[in-house]
C-alpha cells in the first residue's frame, strides 16, 4: 500500500491514505503518567475523568475497546463501560487494564475525539515501578465557542489523578491499529520535523522509560511532586522560568503553561514555538536521558527520537518569528 506523504496536511489537520482512511489527525492532545495504576484509588480517578469527558463529548464517540472482539460500535452492541468496570473492587490487580474509545469513521481510523488509558499490573508496579497513562483528545476548535478551556480541563483531571508527569497541546493522534500506523511512520516523522510544537505520542512505549525522567514539554507541562522537588520546588522553578510561563500549583504538583495559546510551528516558514523554549531549558535537568526507537520501520530510531525530545532546547528562535500555527486563536481557558 502506498504511503501518503504529501505535505501540508489534507485539510490542515488530517492525513488520508489512498483508501480514504483518516490515518493521522492533529488535535488538542494530553497524556499524563501515574504510579500504581492497579490501585482502586487511581482507577476511580481515571473513571471520574472518563465520565467528565463522556458528558462533554461522548456523542462524538463511535468505537470502544475492549469489546467483544476488538472494538464494539457504541451505537450497537453494549460496550464495556470503563466508568463501571474500572471501579470494581474485584478487578484483578495483577492483570492490568486498558481501554480506548474514539470517534473514527471506522474502528481503525484516527479521530480528534479519543480517550483511553492503561494501568500496569500490580506486580509490575511493585517490582519495577511501571507507570500507567491516561490520554484524551479534542478538536483544536472545541473550546472556541464553549465555556472553560483545555488548560482548565487538564488541570481538573490532574487534580484527580495526581500524575508524576504529563503534557498537553497540539498533538498527532494516530490510528488505534498499530499495523496501519507502521505504513505511515515516514509521514509522522516528516510532520514532526516540520512542526516542532506537535506532540508525537507513543504512551505505551514512553511509560516504560519515564520512571527516571520526564518526556519533555509542550504548551502545558505537568510535574508531580518528585520532579517539582528535583527542580527545587515551585518557587525555584518560577524563578528559572523568569516570568516567561505561568506556573499553577495543583494537588500533588504543578502545571506549567508556556504561553497564552498552543503553538504548532512550521520550520518551512521559519516559525518556531518560541514560548516553549524557556520551559524546555528549565526542565532539561529532569528530562529522560535515553529513550528507544518509537518506529519499527520508519526513521524515528533511538538517536532521532532522543534528538526530537531535545528539539525545543535551543535559543536560536527569534522572538519575532513566533509561530502562528493552526488554531492559535483559541481562548486559552
C-alpha positions in Angstrom: 0.0 0.0 0.0 1.4 3.4 -1.0 2.1 5.7 1.9 0.6 9.2 1.9 3.4 11.6 2.4 2.0 14.8 0.8 2.5 17.9 3.0 0.9 20.1 4.0 -1.9 18.1 5.5 -5.0 17.3 3.5 -7.3 19.8 5.3 -4.7 21.4 7.5 -5.5 18.8 10.2 -5.5 15.3 8.9 -3.8 12.8 6.6 -5.9 10.4 4.5 -4.4 7.3 2.9 -5.0 6.0 -0.6 -8.1 4.0 0.6 -9.7 7.1 2.0 -9.0 6.4 5.6 -8.0 9.1 8.1 -4.8 7.8 9.5 -3.4 10.9 11.2 -5.2 13.8 12.9 -4.0 16.9 14.6 -5.9 17.6 17.8 -5.6 19.1 21.3 -4.0 16.1 22.9 -2.9 15.4 26.5 -1.3 12.5 28.2 -0.4 12.0 31.9 1.5 9.3 33.6 0.9 7.9 37.0 2.1 5.3 39.5 0.1 2.4 41.0 -2.4 2.3 38.2 -3.7 -1.0 39.5 -5.0 0.6 42.7 -8.6 1.3 43.2 -7.8 4.9 44.1 -6.2 5.5 40.7 -8.8 3.6 38.8 -11.5 5.7 40.4 -9.7 8.9 39.4 -9.4 7.7 35.8 -13.1 6.7 35.8 -14.1 10.1 37.0 -12.1 11.8 34.2 -13.7 9.4 31.7 -17.2 10.3 32.9 -16.5 14.0 32.6 -15.1 13.6 29.1 -18.0 11.5 28.0 -20.5 14.0 29.4 -18.8 16.7 27.4 -18.0 14.9 24.1 -19.5 11.4 24.3 -21.9 12.0 21.5 -18.9 12.0 19.1 -17.5 8.7 20.2 -18.3 5.7 18.0 -15.9 2.8 19.0 -15.0 1.2 22.3 -12.2 -1.2 23.3 -12.1 -3.7 24.9 -15.1 -5.1 23.2 -16.5 -8.5 22.4 -13.9 -8.8 19.6 -11.6 -5.8 19.3 -13.8 -2.7 19.1 -17.5 -2.5 19.7 -19.7 0.1 18.0 -21.2 2.4 20.6 -24.4 2.7 18.6 -25.0 -1.0 18.5 -23.6 -3.5 21.0 -23.4 -2.6 24.6 -19.7 -1.8 25.2 -18.0 -2.4 28.5 -18.2 0.8 30.4 -14.8 2.0 32.0 -16.8 4.1 34.4 -18.2 0.8 35.8 -15.5 -1.9 35.5 -12.6 0.4 36.5 -14.1 0.9 39.9 -15.0 -2.7 40.5 -13.2 -3.7 43.8 -13.0 -7.2 42.5 -10.9 -6.3 39.4 -7.8 -8.4 39.2 -5.0 -6.0 40.1 -2.3 -8.4 38.7 -3.9 -8.4 35.2 -3.6 -4.7 34.4 -6.2 -2.8 32.4 -6.6 -0.7 29.3 -9.3 1.0 27.3 -9.7 3.3 24.3 -12.9 5.0 23.0 -12.7 7.1 19.8 -14.8 8.7 17.1 -13.2 7.5 13.9 -15.4 6.8 10.9 -14.2 3.2 11.2 -12.6 1.4 14.1 -9.1 1.8 12.7 -9.3 5.4 11.7 -7.7 8.3 13.7 -10.1 10.7 15.4 -9.7 14.0 17.3 -12.3 12.6 19.7 -10.3 10.0 21.7 -9.9 8.9 25.3 -8.0 6.0 26.7 -5.7 4.7 29.3 -3.6 1.8 30.7 -2.8 0.6 34.2 0.2 -1.7 34.8 -0.3 -4.9 36.7 0.4 -4.7 40.5 3.4 -7.0 40.3 5.0 -4.7 37.6 4.2 -1.6 39.6 5.6 -3.1 42.8 8.7 -4.6 41.3 9.7 -2.2 38.6 7.7 0.9 39.2 5.9 0.7 35.9 3.7 3.7 35.1 0.2 3.8 33.7 -1.2 6.6 31.5 -4.3 8.4 30.6 -4.8 10.2 27.3 -7.5 12.2 25.7 -8.0 14.4 22.6 -10.4 17.0 21.4 -10.7 19.1 18.1 -8.5 22.1 18.2 -11.5 24.5 17.9 -13.5 22.6 20.6 -13.3 25.5 23.2 -13.7 28.3 20.7 -17.5 28.6 21.4 -17.7 26.6 24.7 -17.1 27.6 28.3 -14.0 26.5 30.0 -10.8 25.7 28.3 -8.2 23.0 27.6 -5.8 24.0 30.4 -8.7 24.1 32.9 -9.9 20.6 31.8 -6.4 19.1 32.1 -5.9 20.8 35.5 -9.1 19.1 36.8 -8.0 15.8 35.5 -4.6 16.1 37.1 -6.1 17.1 40.5 -7.9 13.8 40.4 -5.2 11.5 39.0 -2.1 13.3 40.6 0.3 12.2 37.8 4.0 12.1 38.0 4.3 13.9 34.6 2.2 14.9 31.7 1.8 17.3 28.8 -0.8 18.8 26.5 -1.1 20.9 23.4 -1.2 20.3 19.7 -0.6 16.6 19.2 -0.8 13.9 16.5 -3.5 11.3 17.0 -2.8 8.1 15.1 -4.8 5.1 14.2 -5.5 2.6 17.0 -4.3 -0.1 14.6 -0.6 -0.3 15.1 -0.1 -2.2 11.8 -1.8 0.6 9.9 0.5 3.1 11.8 3.6 1.3 10.5 2.7 2.3 7.0 2.7 6.0 7.8 5.8 6.3 10.0 7.6 8.4 7.4 4.7 10.8 7.4 4.8 11.1 11.2 8.5 11.8 11.1 8.0 14.5 8.3 5.3 16.2 10.4 7.5 16.1 13.5 10.4 17.7 11.7 8.2 20.4 10.1 6.1 21.3 13.2 8.2 21.3 16.4 5.2 22.2 18.6 3.4 19.0 17.6 3.5 16.3 20.2 4.4 12.8 18.8 3.0 10.4 21.3 3.6 6.7 21.9 2.5 6.5 25.6 2.7 2.7 25.8 6.4 2.9 24.9 7.0 6.1 26.9 5.5 4.7 30.1 8.3 2.1 30.2 11.0 4.8 30.1 9.7 7.7 32.2 10.5 6.3 35.6 13.7 8.2 35.6 12.7 11.4 33.9 10.0 13.3 32.1 9.4 13.1 28.4 9.6 16.8 27.7 7.4 19.8 27.4 4.6 21.2 25.3 2.2 24.1 25.7 1.1 22.5 29.0 3.5 20.5 31.1 2.6 18.7 34.3 5.1 17.9 37.0 4.4 15.7 40.0 5.9 16.3 43.4 9.0 14.2 42.7 10.0 16.2 39.6 9.0 19.5 41.1 11.2 18.9 44.1 14.1 17.9 41.9 14.0 21.4 40.4 14.0 23.0 43.9 10.2 23.4 44.2 7.6 25.7 42.7 9.4 28.9 43.8 12.7 27.9 42.3 11.1 26.8 39.0 9.2 30.0 38.8 12.5 31.9 39.1 14.1 29.7 36.5 11.2 30.4 34.1 11.7 34.1 34.7 8.1 35.1 34.1 8.0 33.6 30.6 5.4 31.0 31.6 2.6 30.6 34.0 3.1 28.2 36.9 0.0 26.9 38.6 0.3 24.7 41.6 -2.1 21.7 41.9 -2.6 18.9 44.3 0.5 16.8 44.0 2.5 19.0 41.7 2.2 21.9 39.3 1.1 22.8 35.8 3.2 25.0 33.6 1.6 26.9 30.7 4.2 28.1 28.3 2.1 30.8 26.7 -1.4 32.1 26.1 -2.1 29.5 23.4 -0.6 26.4 21.9 1.9 26.8 19.0 2.5 24.4 16.2 5.4 25.9 14.5 6.5 25.5 10.8 10.2 25.1 10.0 9.4 25.6 6.3 8.4 29.2 7.2 10.9 29.7 9.9 8.1 29.8 12.5 9.0 28.3 15.9 7.1 27.8 19.2 9.3 30.3 21.0 7.3 30.3 24.2 8.2 26.6 24.7 12.0 27.1 24.7 12.4 28.6 28.2 10.2 25.8 29.7 12.2 23.2 27.9 15.5 24.6 29.0 14.3 25.0 32.6 13.1 21.4 32.7 16.1 19.9 30.8 17.8 18.6 34.0 14.9 16.2 34.7 14.2 15.1 31.1 14.8 11.4 30.4 18.3 10.9 29.1 17.6 7.8 27.0 14.7 6.5 25.0 14.4 3.7 22.5 13.2 4.0 18.9 9.4 4.5 18.5 9.2 3.3 14.9 9.5 -0.2 13.9 10.5 0.5 10.3 10.4 4.3 10.0 13.1 7.0 10.6 12.3 7.7 14.3 15.1 5.5 15.6 16.7 5.9 19.1 19.1 8.7 18.2 16.5 10.5 16.1 13.8 10.4 18.8 16.2 11.5 21.5 17.2 14.4 19.3 13.5 15.2 18.9 13.0 15.2 22.7 15.6 18.0 22.9 14.2 19.9 19.9 13.0 22.9 22.0 16.2 23.4 24.0 17.9 25.8 21.6 17.7 29.5 21.9 18.0 30.2 18.1 14.3 31.1 17.9 13.9 34.7 17.1 11.1 36.2 19.3 9.9 38.0 16.1 9.3 34.7 14.4 6.7 33.4 16.8 4.6 30.5 15.4 1.1 31.3 14.3 0.3 27.6 13.8 -3.1 26.2 13.5 -6.0 27.2 15.7 -4.0 29.6 17.9 -6.9 32.0 18.2 -8.4 29.6 20.7 -9.4 31.1 24.0 -6.7 29.7 26.4 -9.0 29.0 29.3 
